[in-house]
Amino acid sequence: MKEQISRWIGWILVADLFVVLAAFGWFMAAVLGQSMNLNLGLDLWYSLWNPLILPAISVLMAGAIASGVMSWITKKLSAKDAGV
């Protein structure tokens, strides 16, 4: 059960990573377009910052921290069980 939950969390974090990378790519293209006086959706990107992009970044960071903590706890518990 723990492995299945861990696997699902991993897949969610991978999907979230692609959302964050796509948002970053869109931002870079929109800023570049803005500098060339092309409208590539920078205003739309800004309007999506609070409801979509910021939470995606926050979930990615929280997931990375939680994954590290779970790995550390698992390592400590397995070392304790081994008697080290």
C-alpha positions in Angstrom: 0.0 0.0 0.0 2.8 2.4 0.9 4.6 1.7 -2.3 1.4 2.3 -4.4 0.8 5.6 -2.7 4.4 6.6 -3.2 4.2 5.7 -6.9 1.0 7.8 -7.3 2.6 10.7 -5.6 5.6 10.3 -7.8 3.5 10.4 -10.9 1.6 13.5 -9.7 4.9 15.2 -9.0 6.2 14.3 -12.5 3.0 15.7 -14.1 3.3 18.8 -11.9 6.9 19.2 -13.0 5.9 19.3 -16.7 3.2 21.9 -15.9 5.8 24.1 -14.1 8.3 23.7 -17.0 5.6 24.5 -19.6 4.6 27.6 -17.6 8.3 28.6 -17.5 8.7 28.1 -21.2 5.5 30.1 -21.9 6.8 32.9 -19.7 10.1 33.0 -21.4 8.5 33.0 -24.9 6.0 35.7 -23.8 8.7 37.9 -22.4 10.8 37.5 -25.5 7.7 38.3 -27.6 7.0 41.4 -25.5 10.5 42.7 -26.1 9.8 42.3 -29.9 6.3 43.9 -29.5 4.5 40.6 -30.1 1.6 39.6 -28.0 2.3 36.0 -26.9 0.1 36.0 -23.9 2.1 37.6 -21.1 -1.0 39.3 -19.7 -2.8 35.9 -19.7 0.2 34.3 -18.0 0.2 37.0 -15.3 -3.5 36.4 -14.7 -2.9 32.6 -14.3 0.0 33.2 -11.9 -2.0 33.1 -8.6 -4.7 30.5 -9.4 -2.6 28.0 -11.4 1.2 28.5 -11.6 2.0 29.5 -8.0 0.2 26.5 -6.5 1.9 24.2 -9.1 5.3 25.4 -8.0 4.3 25.1 -4.3 3.1 21.5 -4.8 6.3 20.6 -6.5 8.4 22.1 -3.7 6.3 20.5 -1.0 6.5 17.2 -2.7 10.2 17.3 -3.1 10.6 18.2 0.6 8.2 15.4 1.6 10.0 12.9 -0.6 13.3 13.8 1.0 11.9 13.6 4.5 10.2 10.2 3.8 13.5 8.9 2.3 15.4 10.0 5.4 12.9 8.5 7.8 12.9 5.2 5.9 16.7 5.1 5.9 16.8 5.8 9.6 14.2 3.2 10.4 16.0 0.5 8.3 19.3 1.3 9.9 17.7 1.0 13.3 16.1 -2.3 12.4 19.5 -3.6 11.2 21.0 -2.6 14.5 23.5 -0.1 13.2 
